[in-house]
Amino acid sequence: MKRFLLLCFISFCSFVVLYADSKEVLESKYKTFEEKLEKEEKELLRRIQTLRKELKALKEESAQELDRPKKSEKSTQ
């Protein structure tokens, strides 16, 4: 009976140690993953801002190009 209780105690302790170790590993991986996501999010936000600026510039450029033929048509008429 003592051997059985000792075996149960050792098994329980092993489980607790393995659980604690796996929890630390998972928390570490989660933190690393979270940092990676934050970095990607910042990069995507920067890219969105760049694309918005490019879109605005293209809209202004196309508006100027559309206005030019109208002005030249008016001058010929």
PLY file of the C-alpha trace (Angstrom):
ply
format ascii 1.0
element vertex 77
property float x
property float y
property float z
element edge 76
property int vertex1
property int vertex2
end_header
0.00 0.00 0.00
2.84 2.39 0.80
4.41 1.67 -2.59
1.13 2.44 -4.33
0.76 5.75 -2.48
4.38 6.62 -3.20
3.85 5.81 -6.88
0.71 7.97 -6.95
2.54 10.84 -5.27
5.46 10.62 -7.71
3.07 10.48 -10.67
1.17 13.49 -9.38
4.39 15.47 -8.84
5.57 14.58 -12.33
2.27 15.75 -13.77
2.48 19.06 -11.88
6.05 19.67 -13.06
5.19 18.83 -16.68
2.08 21.01 -16.54
4.00 23.98 -15.13
6.74 23.57 -17.72
4.30 23.29 -20.63
2.39 26.31 -19.33
5.59 28.40 -19.32
6.45 27.25 -22.83
2.96 28.09 -24.10
3.02 31.51 -22.44
6.39 32.22 -24.00
5.18 31.17 -27.44
2.02 33.24 -27.02
4.02 36.31 -26.04
6.33 35.86 -29.03
3.34 35.39 -31.33
1.64 38.47 -29.88
4.77 40.59 -30.43
5.01 39.33 -34.00
1.36 40.25 -34.63
1.88 43.74 -33.20
4.88 44.25 -35.47
2.90 43.08 -38.51
-0.01 45.32 -37.51
2.26 48.37 -37.35
3.74 47.49 -40.74
0.27 47.09 -42.27
-0.88 50.41 -40.83
2.20 52.09 -42.30
1.46 50.46 -45.65
-2.18 51.61 -45.52
-1.09 55.20 -44.86
1.34 55.03 -47.79
-1.34 53.65 -50.08
-3.81 56.35 -49.01
-1.25 59.04 -49.82
-0.58 57.44 -53.21
-4.31 57.20 -53.92
-4.84 60.84 -52.99
-1.97 61.89 -55.26
-3.37 59.80 -58.12
-6.85 61.30 -57.65
-5.42 64.81 -57.76
-3.34 63.95 -60.81
-6.30 62.44 -62.66
-8.49 65.42 -61.74
-5.87 67.77 -63.17
-5.64 65.69 -66.35
-9.43 65.72 -66.72
-9.51 69.49 -66.27
-6.83 70.11 -68.91
-8.77 68.80 -71.93
-11.86 70.72 -70.84
-9.88 73.94 -70.75
-8.34 73.28 -74.14
-11.75 72.42 -75.62
-13.17 75.69 -74.30
-10.32 77.65 -75.80
-10.84 76.07 -79.23
-14.55 76.81 -79.20
0 1
1 2
2 3
3 4
4 5
5 6
6 7
7 8
8 9
9 10
10 11
11 12
12 13
13 14
14 15
15 16
16 17
17 18
18 19
19 20
20 21
21 22
22 23
23 24
24 25
25 26
26 27
27 28
28 29
29 30
30 31
31 32
32 33
33 34
34 35
35 36
36 37
37 38
38 39
39 40
40 41
41 42
42 43
43 44
44 45
45 46
46 47
47 48
48 49
49 50
50 51
51 52
52 53
53 54
54 55
55 56
56 57
57 58
58 59
59 60
60 61
61 62
62 63
63 64
64 65
65 66
66 67
67 68
68 69
69 70
70 71
71 72
72 73
73 74
74 75
75 76
